């Protein structure tokens, strides 16, 4: 469990000053608590003894151990396949596929318990609202998720935009972003600085609702986001898994289409009428006129 999750789970049992301290740590996580205890006390207006009691209450032996955990999370957030290779657990080669499928199923089950239905419903309501334009982008690998999501979402509703990979082409679309719109960003560990810069600029200049889909260590984009979905990605191999991200996106697609199925049905039918090749027909066949 990350320090962030530990603080959130303990929030109901914290005093007013402890909750204030926890909010300050989470507001600039994890960097907000990587200063001396005196500096944190001065910044938050909470005394050093109160900070010591706070870290003890949430399960740490002291402020140093609290900081060591935060530093360890920073290292994990930057882990590459080269580092993960040293701790992977592949199991038997003869049963690897079945074992991997079991691990993937465990991650999806973990996601179902860590992402509240209420949070899913809030994001669903934003994406299903036809009055909002939807913009999305991902990182070097995770942009494939943005592409996958946008292709399907465009068949369900209008005003869906997948930002191009070249940052020099972003302003053309970003000039049309309004406060009522939604920006969805995918960013997983070894986070991309250009996405963080994009989120910071858009939050300041356009002020749309920003939805971040990330992992438990949290992309720095979180500080600019209105909604953050933290998904399990560890699967005990040198490569993180995006199976939960795919499942989450697919669940959104299903529910968005069902929010107003008659409208979705009409759009899908019109979409198919405009395709050069009708669904189910071989490329060489011509439709009857």
Secondary structure in CASP SS format (residue, H / E / C, confidence):
PFRMAT SS
TARGET T0000
AUTHOR 0000-0000-0000
METHOD secondary structure of the structure
MODEL  1
X C 1.00
X C 1.00
X H 1.00
X H 1.00
X H 1.00
X H 1.00
X H 1.00
X H 1.00
X H 1.00
X H 1.00
X H 1.00
X H 1.00
X H 1.00
X C 1.00
X C 1.00
X H 1.00
X H 1.00
X H 1.00
X H 1.00
X H 1.00
X H 1.00
X H 1.00
X H 1.00
X H 1.00
X H 1.00
X H 1.00
X H 1.00
X C 1.00
X C 1.00
X C 1.00
X H 1.00
X H 1.00
X H 1.00
X C 1.00
X C 1.00
X C 1.00
X H 1.00
X H 1.00
X H 1.00
X H 1.00
X H 1.00
X H 1.00
X H 1.00
X H 1.00
X C 1.00
X C 1.00
X C 1.00
X H 1.00
X H 1.00
X H 1.00
X H 1.00
X H 1.00
X H 1.00
X H 1.00
X H 1.00
X H 1.00
X H 1.00
X C 1.00
X C 1.00
X C 1.00
X C 1.00
X C 1.00
X H 1.00
X H 1.00
X H 1.00
X H 1.00
X H 1.00
X H 1.00
X H 1.00
X H 1.00
X H 1.00
X H 1.00
X H 1.00
X H 1.00
X H 1.00
X H 1.00
X H 1.00
X C 1.00
X C 1.00
X C 1.00
X H 1.00
X H 1.00
X H 1.00
X H 1.00
X H 1.00
X H 1.00
X H 1.00
X C 1.00
X C 1.00
X C 1.00
X C 1.00
X C 1.00
X H 1.00
X H 1.00
X H 1.00
X H 1.00
X H 1.00
X H 1.00
X H 1.00
X H 1.00
X H 1.00
X H 1.00
X H 1.00
X H 1.00
X H 1.00
X H 1.00
X H 1.00
X H 1.00
X H 1.00
X H 1.00
X H 1.00
X H 1.00
X H 1.00
X H 1.00
X C 1.00
X C 1.00
X H 1.00
X H 1.00
X H 1.00
X H 1.00
X H 1.00
X H 1.00
X H 1.00
X H 1.00
X H 1.00
X H 1.00
X H 1.00
X H 1.00
X C 1.00
X C 1.00
X C 1.00
X C 1.00
X C 1.00
X E 1.00
X E 1.00
X E 1.00
X E 1.00
X E 1.00
X C 1.00
X C 1.00
X C 1.00
X C 1.00
X H 1.00
X H 1.00
X H 1.00
X H 1.00
X H 1.00
X H 1.00
X H 1.00
X H 1.00
X H 1.00
X H 1.00
X H 1.00
X H 1.00
X H 1.00
X H 1.00
X C 1.00
X C 1.00
X C 1.00
X E 1.00
X E 1.00
X E 1.00
X C 1.00
X C 1.00
X C 1.00
X C 1.00
X H 1.00
X H 1.00
X H 1.00
X H 1.00
X H 1.00
X H 1.00
X H 1.00
X H 1.00
X C 1.00
X C 1.00
X C 1.00
X C 1.00
X C 1.00
X C 1.00
X C 1.00
X E 1.00
X E 1.00
X E 1.00
X E 1.00
X E 1.00
X C 1.00
X C 1.00
X C 1.00
X C 1.00
X C 1.00
X C 1.00
X H 1.00
X H 1.00
X H 1.00
X H 1.00
X H 1.00
X H 1.00
X H 1.00
X H 1.00
X H 1.00
X H 1.00
X H 1.00
X H 1.00
X H 1.00
X C 1.00
X C 1.00
X C 1.00
X E 1.00
X E 1.00
X E 1.00
X E 1.00
X E 1.00
X E 1.00
X E 1.00
X C 1.00
X C 1.00
X C 1.00
X C 1.00
X H 1.00
X H 1.00
X H 1.00
X H 1.00
X H 1.00
X C 1.00
X C 1.00
X E 1.00
X E 1.00
X E 1.00
X E 1.00
X E 1.00
X C 1.00
X C 1.00
X C 1.00
X C 1.00
X C 1.00
X C 1.00
X C 1.00
X C 1.00
X C 1.00
X C 1.00
X C 1.00
X H 1.00
X H 1.00
X H 1.00
X H 1.00
X H 1.00
X H 1.00
X H 1.00
X H 1.00
X H 1.00
X H 1.00
X H 1.00
X H 1.00
X H 1.00
X H 1.00
X H 1.00
X H 1.00
X H 1.00
X C 1.00
X H 1.00
X H 1.00
X H 1.00
X H 1.00
X H 1.00
X H 1.00
X H 1.00
X H 1.00
X H 1.00
X H 1.00
X H 1.00
X H 1.00
X H 1.00
X H 1.00
X C 1.00
X C 1.00
X C 1.00
X C 1.00
X C 1.00
X C 1.00
X C 1.00
X C 1.00
X C 1.00
X C 1.00
X C 1.00
X C 1.00
X C 1.00
X C 1.00
X C 1.00
END
